[in-house]
Amino acid sequence: MIRRTREDLVAQRARLLAEVHMTDDELRNRAEVYALSARELSVWHTIEGIDYLLAGDN
């Protein structure tokens, strides 16, 4: 089992957004209209998973 701290997840999320040169809102808006490249879609799915984990951490 891999364990990550909240800080690790937040940092990973920020790195992923930086990799695709988008803000959270930009990525979310492009995902809503199916306008993501394969790499951006992969980042989107990873961020959705991170957000799920962060929401459960509260």
C-alpha positions in Angstrom: 0.0 0.0 0.0 1.2 3.5 -0.9 0.5 6.2 1.6 0.7 9.8 0.8 0.2 12.8 3.0 -2.2 15.6 2.2 0.8 17.8 1.5 2.1 15.2 -1.0 -1.2 15.1 -2.8 -1.5 18.9 -3.0 2.0 19.2 -4.3 1.4 16.4 -6.9 -1.8 18.2 -8.0 0.1 21.5 -8.5 2.9 19.7 -10.4 0.4 18.1 -12.8 -1.3 21.4 -13.5 2.0 23.0 -14.2 2.9 20.2 -16.6 -0.1 21.0 -18.8 0.3 24.8 -18.3 -3.3 25.3 -17.1 -5.1 26.4 -14.0 -7.6 24.1 -12.3 -10.5 26.0 -13.9 -9.0 25.9 -17.4 -8.4 22.2 -17.2 -11.9 21.6 -15.8 -13.6 23.8 -18.5 -11.7 22.0 -21.3 -12.6 18.6 -19.8 -16.3 19.6 -19.8 -16.2 20.3 -23.6 -14.0 17.3 -24.4 -11.2 19.5 -25.6 -8.2 17.8 -23.9 -5.3 16.0 -25.5 -4.5 12.5 -24.4 -1.9 13.7 -21.9 -4.2 16.4 -20.6 -7.0 13.9 -20.1 -4.6 11.6 -18.2 -3.8 14.6 -15.9 -7.5 15.4 -15.5 -8.3 11.8 -14.4 -5.4 11.9 -12.0 -6.5 15.2 -10.5 -10.0 13.8 -10.1 -8.6 10.9 -8.1 -6.5 13.3 -6.0 -9.5 15.5 -5.3 -11.4 12.4 -4.3 -8.7 11.5 -1.8 -8.4 15.0 -0.5 -12.2 15.3 0.0 -12.1 12.0 2.1 -9.3 13.4 4.2 -11.5 16.1 5.8 
